[in-house]
């Protein structure tokens, strides 16, 4: 990801020694170690929480009935996947809704 913000941080001796040790051991720049710490402490837990929320939402859903016509279900599912992949809503045959020209 492109870095767009610069941050200046003042560390005490103990903090600087710890970051410096990690930096030297991994042969990485101090800034890389600090970015990794921010990722692990701030970004990763939020992503994990979102994934867990999504899993809980899936488990809370009512079970869907089994399809009676497998071929129709596969067509509908294919249309849904195509709509999600292109950013358009799925469309019925011939209605012209949800179509988008591809480049």
N, C-alpha and C positions, 0 to 999 in steps of 0.2 A: 504494500500500500504506500502511496506517496505521502511523504511527510510534509505537512504544511504549517506546523506550529513549532516555534522554538520556545523552550522553557529553561529558565535558569534556576538551579536548585543549590541551596547552601547546606552542606552536610557537616555534622560534627566529626571529630577525629575518629571515633569508633565506627560511625557509618561509612566514612570515606575509606577507612582501612578495610572494612568488610567488602565493599564494592570493588575496591582496588585488588584485593586478593582474588576475588571471583574473576575479575577482568584478566589478571595475569595468568591464572590457572587455565582459563579457556582461550587465552591469546586473542581476546576481543577488546574492543574499545570500551571505555567506561560508559559512554552513551548507549552502546548496544546492551550492556548489562542493565542499565536503568530502564531502557525501553522494554526489555524482557520482564523486569519486575513489575512494571506498570501493566503489561499484558496479563501476567499471571494473577496479579492482585485485583485489578479492576475489570479488565475486558473479559477474560476467560470465565470468571464466576457468573457474569451477567449472561453470557452465551449459554452456559450450563443451565442457569435458571430458566431461560426461554425454552430450551430443549425439554427440560423436565415439565414445564407448564404444558407444552404441546403433547407430551406423552400422557399426562394426566387428563387432558382434554379428550384424547383418543379413547382412553379407558372409560371415561364418563359417557361416551356416546352410546346410544341404543344400538344393538346389533342390527345390521341391515339384513333384510330377507334375501334368501338365495334367489338368483335370477331364474325365471322360468324359461326364458329364451336366451341361451348362451350366446348365439351369434349376434342377436340384437344388443346384448349387453356389451360384447366386444366392440361393436361398432360405436355404441354410445361412449364407451370408455376411451376408444381411440380418438373420437372427436373431442372429448374433454382434455385428453393429454395434448392434442394439437392446439387447442385453444389456449391452454396454460403456457405452452411452449412459445407461442407467438404473441402472447399478451392480449389476445382477442377472446371474447366469449365463444363457446362452442356454438355452432349454427346448425339449423336443420337444412336438409337438402333443398336447394333452390330458393331459400328465402333472402339471400344476399346480405343477411345480418351477420356481423362478426367477421367479415372478409377483410383482408388487408393484402395489398400488393406486396410481394416480396421483392427485395432488391437483388 
